[in-house]
Amino acid sequence: MSPSAPLLSVERLSKRFGAFQALDGLTLELAPGEVLGLVGPNGSGKTTAINVISGVYSADAGMVLLDGRSIGGLPIHRRAHLGINRTFQVPKPFKGLTVGENLEVAAVYSRADRAEIGKCLEFLELAPLVGREAASLNSAQQKRLDLARALIARPRLLLVDELGAGLNPVELQRMAQTLTTIARSGVALLVVEHLLGFLRELTSRVVVMDAGREIFEGSLEVAARDQQVIDVFLGG
Amino acid sequence: MPRGGWYSVGVVLLFALLPFVYGNHALLFNMMMYLVLAQGINVLFGFTGYLPFGYVGFFGAGAYGASLAILLVHLPPVPALFVGAAVSVLVALLLAPLLRLSGAYFAIASLAASEVVYYIVSNPHLVSLTQGPYGISLAQVYNSGASYATMVVVLAMALAVVVYLRNSHMGLALQAIREEPISAGFAGINVVRERIRAWLLSAALAGLAGGTYAWHVSVFYPKSVFDLNISVFAIVFTLFGGVATLVGPIMGTLLLYGLYNWIGISQPEYFQLVFGIVIVLLVLFLPNGLVSLLRRVKIHVP
């Protein structure tokens, strides 16, 4: 399965919100530079998985290991310093700051080289917007800024939550290229995505979730013929 | 000179020189006091988004800390002010868990906390320590000129703090936390630590203002230094001018406190009316304060 020792191991992760069991024993592994798609119907626990791995929520049970070491109790900024970063389904840039300030603050507090800011702006086509207030950007630009903020921190594991949603076909194509370039540089990507065409551009390996559990792991093509997967998507 | 530096120097010089040409020193002193408190609110609310209705608790703690250092330990007034600020910072440290709350819950909890500090200080059982409800007299160190000059220095310190925040990575980090605390964490910022730093800084400013006020008036009661109106005034002045800027709270305080002294003292009932109307208009039409008017006409606001 994984070509090298896993960067991320998630073991029997559970999370409950009141009566709702959002995660129910999720297990998965990710190697450096690998891209794993996380798919499933709404409410199947994909975003919760990302929230628990990134430290936004704490797990009720189970473990999250980075390089084989548990990171369970660590606050978000410590996880970011260890190399975990993410984007958000609804982008969350610092809206009152300029594009440049958004990246500057991330560079300083991630102890990154300030020269990275310029490269990152170029890479994500944000350079012409550097002096603009983030609030004035459109949704696609805010998504790229969200991604730039994550990249400045030099992640080894990048959690990408529905980056494709709301992008037009040209933007989707570019975003797929961008993410592929990031993965080729050795960053592991965990990609939550509803747009399967977009996901296919990035990877063939997917985990299909339903009711907080993994119901399928393998290639996207096989998943499309798996009866349980079909039932979940059509019947769900 | 950093952004806003010259404005600060100008405001400090204004208050240093005005007493030579303008006789109402009490008004000038109180205006400086509110400028300090407004900037203290600005540090906390403008840069982190926490609105402390109980802010006056730090002011009162500073007034009592400094006074008791003078009365019980016989410190000279100026070192005693630092004791007062330290007491405020200590209270802020004890109350730091309140930062786990957000929005209205934080505002109300901080208000309740300042009431608790008030009731402890004014408790008749503590007469031997705090003089309880009978208040404090610092008649033996009364010096209106020296305490005025000290408030000018405290004002300079408060403005320096905000100029620093407007120009530093810490200020940028605090604004990032205010906008999106979760993203701020992923930008590598220790959100809890930075919030607590701003909270303590803000408390220290109120403590210095409180101690200097105590020295200046030299006779006061617990009710007068834990008066909720002090919080409300400082908050409204700050919001009226515009938060997270240096100039906003200065404009707000000069205009509204000026208005208060113009009509508020002679005809308090009209002032309450005007004040109420101003607040309603502010919320409806200028939620980002007067500075947003300047920004609209493309004037850069430090």
HADDOCK unambig.tbl for C-alpha pairs under 7 A between the chains (distance, minus, plus):
assign (segid A and resid 76 and name CA) (segid B and resid 185 and name CA) 5.26 0.50 0.50
assign (segid A and resid 76 and name CA) (segid B and resid 186 and name CA) 6.23 0.50 0.50
assign (segid A and resid 77 and name CA) (segid B and resid 185 and name CA) 4.52 0.50 0.50
assign (segid A and resid 77 and name CA) (segid B and resid 186 and name CA) 5.61 0.50 0.50
assign (segid A and resid 77 and name CA) (segid B and resid 188 and name CA) 4.54 0.50 0.50
assign (segid A and resid 77 and name CA) (segid B and resid 189 and name CA) 5.74 0.50 0.50
assign (segid A and resid 77 and name CA) (segid B and resid 190 and name CA) 5.72 0.50 0.50
assign (segid A and resid 80 and name CA) (segid B and resid 186 and name CA) 5.39 0.50 0.50
assign (segid A and resid 80 and name CA) (segid B and resid 188 and name CA) 5.73 0.50 0.50
assign (segid A and resid 81 and name CA) (segid B and resid 188 and name CA) 6.24 0.50 0.50
assign (segid A and resid 85 and name CA) (segid B and resid 186 and name CA) 6.13 0.50 0.50
assign (segid A and resid 92 and name CA) (segid B and resid 180 and name CA) 6.49 0.50 0.50
assign (segid A and resid 92 and name CA) (segid B and resid 183 and name CA) 6.37 0.50 0.50
assign (segid A and resid 94 and name CA) (segid B and resid 176 and name CA) 5.46 0.50 0.50
assign (segid A and resid 94 and name CA) (segid B and resid 179 and name CA) 5.44 0.50 0.50
assign (segid A and resid 94 and name CA) (segid B and resid 180 and name CA) 6.03 0.50 0.50
assign (segid A and resid 95 and name CA) (segid B and resid 179 and name CA) 6.62 0.50 0.50
assign (segid A and resid 105 and name CA) (segid B and resid 169 and name CA) 6.63 0.50 0.50
assign (segid A and resid 105 and name CA) (segid B and resid 172 and name CA) 6.43 0.50 0.50
assign (segid A and resid 105 and name CA) (segid B and resid 173 and name CA) 6.19 0.50 0.50
assign (segid A and resid 106 and name CA) (segid B and resid 187 and name CA) 4.25 0.50 0.50
assign (segid A and resid 106 and name CA) (segid B and resid 188 and name CA) 6.40 0.50 0.50
assign (segid A and resid 109 and name CA) (segid B and resid 187 and name CA) 6.39 0.50 0.50
assign (segid A and resid 109 and name CA) (segid B and resid 188 and name CA) 4.91 0.50 0.50
assign (segid A and resid 109 and name CA) (segid B and resid 189 and name CA) 5.55 0.50 0.50
assign (segid A and resid 110 and name CA) (segid B and resid 187 and name CA) 6.34 0.50 0.50
assign (segid A and resid 110 and name CA) (segid B and resid 188 and name CA) 4.85 0.50 0.50
assign (segid A and resid 149 and name CA) (segid B and resid 187 and name CA) 6.68 0.50 0.50
assign (segid A and resid 150 and name CA) (segid B and resid 186 and name CA) 6.99 0.50 0.50
assign (segid A and resid 153 and name CA) (segid B and resid 187 and name CA) 6.74 0.50 0.50
